[in-house]
Amino acid sequence: MSPSRSDSRVGGSSKRPYVICHMVPSVDGRIVTKAWSLPRALLSEYERTAASFHADAWIIGRISMEPYAGNAALQARSGRTRIPRIDFVARSDAPSYAIAIDPRGKLRWESGSIDEEHAVTILTDQVPDRYLAFLRSRGVSYLFGGKKQIDLPAVLRKLRSRFGIRKLLLEGGGTINGSFLAAGVIDEVSVLIAPVADGSVGTPSLFDATKGSGPARHLKLLSVERRRGDLLWVRYGMRRGRHM
Ligand SMILES: NC(=O)c1ccc[n+]([C@@H]2O[C@H](COP(=O)([O-])OP(=O)(O)OC[C@H]3O[C@@H](n4cnc5c(N)ncnc54)[C@H](OP(=O)(O)O)[C@@H]3O)[C@@H](O)[C@H]2O)c1
């Protein structure tokens, strides 16, 4: 059973959210579902299982967020005053948060929310002032995750302190998942294995951390459940030591 919001065990450490990586891979670990033409009913199993975690927020990579963020035009900026690299919280009382990692400010947010979920984006100091002005005008919250690179443990601590996020779903793609794996900040892996043998080479997979050998974290089986349409829902806890 997954811990609920009120469960005192929630939180990988007391200072950051408990992180569950929840995904739909093929049996060979590929994740580009578009190519599989799965029936909608199967994809709704993903939403149902995700909802069962009662998470406060979800986070995805810049590429995966593109279809949700939209394609608003970036306006020219009239003022020349530099905008300080200070976190901007447009809203901290939302029922849920939709978060992206977008180090160079490429997402063109149409608004500060996706359905009822408040949009938050994680940037580096490299983004131009014009982009910060754009995010403010759209009501999108932003946090700085580092000068040139994103420091994930620090970002997670900010998500907890600025927005009170205690449980976070990490929902792909492979690059963001791989970076969380390498940083050692995943507490649980939840996969809804699709009855598909994909076989493509060079497409995103569940964890794309580095070329060659990856961090190879060990897992502990928590539960296995057969779901509609031959989906298999497997949940693992992360083992903190290297040994089985
Ligand atoms: N089957 C599933 O459950 C599932 C779920 C979600 C997504 N997907 C699929 O996954 C595919 C996309 O995966 P992807 O691996 O190509 O992209 P992705 O993880 O969605 O986004 C990667 C980009 O996000 C930014 N980013 C993420 N983590 C970062 C970090 N720690 N530090 C700095 N930047 C970071 C970088 O942006 P910049 O490039 O701007 O530097 C990076 O190139 C799509 O086809 C999508 O449909 C499948």
The ligand as an SDF file (V2000), in Angstrom:
LIG
                    3D

 48 52  0  0  0  0  0  0  0  0999 V2000
    6.0570    5.9130  -21.2970 N   0  0  0  0  0  0  0  0  0  0  0  0
    6.0240    6.8450  -20.3650 C   0  0  0  0  0  0  0  0  0  0  0  0
    5.5730    6.6100  -19.2410 O   0  0  0  0  0  0  0  0  0  0  0  0
    6.5420    8.2210  -20.6880 C   0  0  0  0  0  0  0  0  0  0  0  0
    6.4350    9.2350  -19.7320 C   0  0  0  0  0  0  0  0  0  0  0  0
    6.9740   10.4960  -20.0390 C   0  0  0  0  0  0  0  0  0  0  0  0
    7.5960   10.7310  -21.2500 C   0  0  0  0  0  0  0  0  0  0  0  0
    7.6620    9.7280  -22.1660 N   0  0  0  0  0  0  0  0  0  0  0  0
    8.3380    9.9680  -23.4590 C   0  0  0  0  0  0  0  0  0  0  0  0
    9.7030   10.2960  -23.2350 O   0  0  0  0  0  0  0  0  0  0  0  0
   10.1760   11.0270  -24.3550 C   0  0  0  0  0  0  0  0  0  0  0  0
   11.0390   12.1860  -23.8930 C   0  0  0  0  0  0  0  0  0  0  0  0
   12.1130   11.7160  -23.1080 O   0  0  0  0  0  0  0  0  0  0  0  0
   13.5380   12.4130  -23.1500 P   0  0  0  0  0  0  0  0  0  0  0  0
   14.4500   11.6030  -22.3050 O   0  0  0  0  0  0  0  0  0  0  0  0
   13.9080   12.6570  -24.5600 O   0  0  0  0  0  0  0  0  0  0  0  0
   13.2610   13.8610  -22.5260 O   0  0  0  0  0  0  0  0  0  0  0  0
   12.7960   14.4500  -21.1010 P   0  0  0  0  0  0  0  0  0  0  0  0
   13.4300   13.6920  -19.9720 O   0  0  0  0  0  0  0  0  0  0  0  0
   11.3330   14.6490  -21.1040 O   0  0  0  0  0  0  0  0  0  0  0  0
   13.4560   15.9110  -21.1860 O   0  0  0  0  0  0  0  0  0  0  0  0
   14.8470   16.0140  -21.2510 C   0  0  0  0  0  0  0  0  0  0  0  0
   15.2680   17.4510  -21.1740 C   0  0  0  0  0  0  0  0  0  0  0  0
   14.8340   18.0330  -19.9410 O   0  0  0  0  0  0  0  0  0  0  0  0
   15.8920   18.8190  -19.3800 C   0  0  0  0  0  0  0  0  0  0  0  0
   16.3870   18.1080  -18.1880 N   0  0  0  0  0  0  0  0  0  0  0  0
   15.8190   17.0310  -17.6050 C   0  0  0  0  0  0  0  0  0  0  0  0
   16.4880   16.6790  -16.4860 N   0  0  0  0  0  0  0  0  0  0  0  0
   17.5070   17.5480  -16.3610 C   0  0  0  0  0  0  0  0  0  0  0  0
   18.5430   17.7010  -15.4000 C   0  0  0  0  0  0  0  0  0  0  0  0
   18.6590   16.9120  -14.3330 N   0  0  0  0  0  0  0  0  0  0  0  0
   19.4220   18.6900  -15.5880 N   0  0  0  0  0  0  0  0  0  0  0  0
   19.3310   19.5140  -16.6530 C   0  0  0  0  0  0  0  0  0  0  0  0
   18.3600   19.4240  -17.6050 N   0  0  0  0  0  0  0  0  0  0  0  0
   17.4490   18.4490  -17.4400 C   0  0  0  0  0  0  0  0  0  0  0  0
   16.9340   18.9550  -20.4970 C   0  0  0  0  0  0  0  0  0  0  0  0
   16.4740   20.0430  -21.3010 O   0  0  0  0  0  0  0  0  0  0  0  0
   17.3540   20.7910  -22.4230 P   0  0  0  0  0  0  0  0  0  0  0  0
   17.4210   19.8320  -23.5800 O   0  0  0  0  0  0  0  0  0  0  0  0
   16.5910   22.0160  -22.7330 O   0  0  0  0  0  0  0  0  0  0  0  0
   18.7260   21.0280  -21.8170 O   0  0  0  0  0  0  0  0  0  0  0  0
   16.7700   17.6200  -21.1920 C   0  0  0  0  0  0  0  0  0  0  0  0
   17.2660   17.5480  -22.5020 O   0  0  0  0  0  0  0  0  0  0  0  0
    8.9620   11.4760  -25.1290 C   0  0  0  0  0  0  0  0  0  0  0  0
    8.8530   10.6890  -26.3000 O   0  0  0  0  0  0  0  0  0  0  0  0
    7.8080   11.1660  -24.1960 C   0  0  0  0  0  0  0  0  0  0  0  0
    6.6240   10.8920  -24.8780 O   0  0  0  0  0  0  0  0  0  0  0  0
    7.1630    8.4940  -21.8980 C   0  0  0  0  0  0  0  0  0  0  0  0
  1  2  1  0
  2  3  2  0
  2  4  1  0
  4  5  1  0
  4 48  2  0
  5  6  2  0
  6  7  1  0
  7  8  2  0
  8  9  1  0
  8 48  1  0
  9 10  1  0
  9 46  1  0
 10 11  1  0
 11 12  1  0
 11 44  1  0
 12 13  1  0
 13 14  1  0
 14 15  2  0
 14 16  1  0
 14 17  1  0
 17 18  1  0
 18 19  2  0
 18 20  1  0
 18 21  1  0
 21 22  1  0
 22 23  1  0
 23 24  1  0
 23 42  1  0
 24 25  1  0
 25 26  1  0
 25 36  1  0
 26 27  1  0
 26 35  1  0
 27 28  2  0
 28 29  1  0
 29 30  1  0
 29 35  2  0
 30 31  1  0
 30 32  2  0
 32 33  1  0
 33 34  2  0
 34 35  1  0
 36 37  1  0
 36 42  1  0
 37 38  1  0
 38 39  2  0
 38 40  1  0
 38 41  1  0
 42 43  1  0
 44 45  1  0
 44 46  1  0
 46 47  1  0
M  CHG  2   8   1  16  -1
M  END
$$$$
